[in-house]
Amino acid sequence: MTAMLGELSLAGGFAAGLASSLHCVGMCGGIASSLTLSLSPNGSRADRVRVLLFAQFGRIIAYTLAGAALAAIGTSLYFGFDRAEAHHVMRWAGALVLVYIGFSVMGWAPALSGLDRLGQGVHRFMGARLGGAFHAASPVLAGLVWGLLPCGMVYAALLYALLSGSAVSGGLVMLGFGLGTLPAVTAAALGLTHFHAFARRPGTRYFVGAVIVMIGFASAAIPWRALAALCGIPLD
């Protein structure tokens, strides 16, 4: 059961990350391109790919730590209430967040990308300045800062992590989220337009959204008594 929960957390986060890259690859792709050019201005293509991968590694670390921290906070908060009921509510709320993300990606619910407009100015500024500010520093450090930039899909994934029930599950959610963003963001930074075009196809969005919805239903369908026994939550 532990393995199942971990796989669902990782899979849910990965699907959400892939969905995120379908709608915000332009902003993150621009930041990634700026980083590679600033941190490796005279390097070969291989050097730029290396810088890009290290920056992405830092970004994923930031996501994972944030997810684990928020989940730990969420877990400590529900200990102040009836554990069985609170954990039950958190699990269903997390499943609903995933289902909403999936419907949003498919266009059946208001788009989460609207939240990104609040951070567009920050993204434009950081896209131009981030690489220069960390010119003498590690790409991983630049990636850590990159991971803290505002993004509607990141916030949605963090909400799912908050409700995941444990720091480990929250970290897995955001680790999966970061890994899910890798293909499209890397392709955008390297100028691979064919991949970007594929990611923007309606069929791709429907498929990814449906996968997220199914993972949400699966996480809600795990028997409550099994979860309670796993987490040591009294049923009486």
C-alpha positions in Angstrom: 0.0 0.0 0.0 2.9 2.4 0.7 4.3 1.8 -2.7 0.9 2.4 -4.3 0.5 5.7 -2.5 4.0 6.8 -3.5 3.3 5.8 -7.1 0.0 7.7 -7.2 1.7 10.8 -5.7 4.5 10.7 -8.2 2.3 9.9 -11.1 -0.2 12.6 -10.2 2.6 15.2 -9.9 4.2 14.1 -13.2 0.9 14.4 -15.1 0.3 17.8 -13.6 3.8 18.9 -14.5 3.3 17.7 -18.1 0.0 19.6 -18.2 1.8 22.7 -16.8 4.3 22.6 -19.6 1.5 22.6 -22.2 0.3 26.0 -21.2 3.3 27.9 -19.7 6.2 26.5 -21.7 6.6 30.0 -23.3 7.5 31.7 -20.1 9.6 28.9 -18.6 11.2 28.2 -22.0 12.3 31.8 -22.2 13.9 31.7 -18.7 15.6 28.4 -19.6 17.0 29.9 -22.8 18.2 33.0 -20.9 19.9 30.8 -18.3 21.8 28.7 -20.9 23.0 31.8 -22.8 24.0 33.7 -19.7 25.7 30.9 -17.9 27.4 29.5 -21.0 27.7 32.4 -23.4 30.6 31.0 -25.4 30.1 27.4 -24.7 29.2 24.6 -27.2 25.8 23.2 -27.5 26.8 20.4 -25.2 27.9 22.9 -22.5 24.6 24.7 -22.8 22.7 21.5 -22.5 24.7 20.7 -19.3 23.9 24.1 -17.9 20.2 23.7 -18.7 20.1 20.3 -17.0 21.8 21.5 -13.9 19.4 24.5 -13.7 16.4 22.2 -14.2 17.8 20.0 -11.4 17.9 23.1 -9.1 14.3 23.9 -10.1 13.1 20.4 -9.3 14.9 20.5 -5.9 13.0 23.7 -5.1 9.7 22.1 -6.0 10.4 19.0 -4.0 11.4 20.8 -0.9 8.4 23.1 -1.1 6.0 20.2 -1.5 7.5 18.3 1.4 7.4 21.4 3.6 3.8 22.3 2.8 2.7 18.7 3.2 4.4 18.5 6.7 2.5 21.7 7.6 -0.8 20.3 6.4 -0.2 17.0 8.3 0.6 18.9 11.5 -2.6 21.0 11.2 -4.9 18.1 10.8 -3.5 16.5 14.0 -5.4 19.2 15.9 -8.7 17.8 14.7 -10.3 14.3 14.6 -7.5 12.4 12.7 -9.8 10.0 10.9 -12.1 12.6 9.6 -9.4 15.2 8.8 -7.3 12.8 6.9 -10.3 11.6 5.0 -11.2 15.1 4.0 -7.6 15.9 3.0 -7.4 12.8 0.8 -10.7 13.7 -1.0 -9.7 17.4 -1.3 -6.4 16.4 -2.9 -8.2 14.1 -5.4 -10.6 16.9 -6.3 -7.6 19.2 -6.9 -6.2 16.7 -9.4 -9.6 16.2 -11.1 -9.9 20.0 -11.5 -6.5 20.3 -13.0 -7.4 17.6 -15.5 -10.6 19.2 -16.5 -8.8 22.6 -16.8 -6.2 21.1 -19.1 -9.0 19.6 -21.3 -10.8 23.0 -21.3 -13.8 21.8 -19.3 -13.1 24.1 -16.3 -11.7 27.6 -16.0 -8.0 27.7 -17.0 -5.4 27.8 -14.3 -3.2 29.8 -16.7 -5.2 32.9 -15.7 -3.2 33.0 -12.4 0.0 33.3 -14.4 -0.9 36.8 -15.5 -0.2 37.9 -12.0 3.4 36.8 -12.4 4.1 37.7 -16.0 6.0 40.8 -15.0 8.2 38.8 -12.7 8.8 36.2 -15.3 9.8 38.8 -17.9 12.2 40.4 -15.5 13.7 37.2 -14.3 14.0 35.8 -17.8 16.2 38.8 -18.6 18.1 39.0 -15.3 18.2 35.6 -13.8 21.1 34.3 -15.8 23.1 37.5 -15.5 22.6 37.6 -11.7 24.0 34.1 -11.3 26.7 34.4 -14.0 29.4 33.4 -11.6 27.3 31.0 -9.5 26.2 27.5 -10.0 23.3 26.8 -12.5 21.8 24.8 -9.7 21.5 27.9 -7.5 19.9 29.8 -10.4 17.5 26.8 -10.8 16.5 27.0 -7.1 15.5 30.6 -7.6 13.7 29.8 -10.8 11.7 27.2 -8.9 10.3 29.9 -6.7 8.8 32.1 -9.5 5.0 32.4 -9.5 3.0 30.0 -11.6 -0.6 29.0 -11.5 0.0 25.3 -12.1 2.8 25.2 -9.5 0.4 26.6 -7.0 -2.2 24.0 -7.9 0.4 21.2 -7.6 1.5 22.6 -4.2 -2.1 22.6 -3.0 -2.3 18.9 -4.0 1.0 18.3 -2.2 -0.3 20.1 0.9 -3.3 17.7 1.0 -1.2 14.6 0.3 -1.0 13.5 4.0 2.7 13.3 4.6 6.0 15.1 3.8 7.2 12.2 1.8 4.0 12.2 -0.4 4.2 16.0 -0.8 7.8 15.7 -1.9 6.9 13.0 -4.4 4.1 15.0 -5.8 6.4 18.0 -6.5 9.3 15.7 -7.7 6.9 14.2 -10.2 5.7 17.7 -11.1 9.2 18.9 -11.9 10.0 15.8 -13.9 6.8 16.2 -15.9 7.9 19.8 -16.9 11.3 18.6 -18.2 10.5 17.5 -21.7 8.6 20.6 -23.0 10.7 23.2 -21.1 14.0 21.6 -22.3 12.6 21.3 -25.9 11.6 25.0 -25.8 15.0 26.1 -24.5 16.8 24.1 -27.2 14.5 25.4 -30.0 12.8 22.0 -30.7 9.7 23.5 -32.2 8.2 20.1 -33.3 7.9 18.9 -29.8 6.3 22.1 -28.7 3.8 21.9 -31.5 3.0 18.3 -30.5 2.5 19.4 -26.9 0.0 22.1 -27.9 -2.2 19.8 -29.9 -5.8 19.4 -28.5 -5.5 15.6 -28.6 -2.4 15.8 -26.4 -4.2 18.1 -23.9 -7.2 15.8 -23.8 -5.1 12.7 -23.2 -3.0 14.4 -20.4 -6.1 15.9 -18.8 -7.9 12.5 -18.8 -4.8 10.8 -17.2 -4.8 13.4 -14.4 -8.6 12.9 -13.8 -8.1 9.1 -13.7 -5.3 9.4 -11.2 -7.5 11.7 -9.1 -10.2 9.1 -9.0 -7.7 6.3 -8.2 -6.3 8.2 -5.3 -9.9 8.7 -3.9 -10.8 5.1 -4.5 -8.1 3.6 -2.2 -9.9 2.1 0.8 -10.0 4.4 3.8 -9.4 1.7 6.3 -6.2 0.7 4.5 -5.0 4.2 4.5 -5.8 4.6 8.2 -3.9 1.4 9.1 -0.9 2.6 7.1 -0.8 6.0 8.7 -1.6 4.7 12.2 -4.8 6.7 12.4 -7.3 5.3 15.0 -10.7 4.4 13.5 -12.6 4.4 16.8 
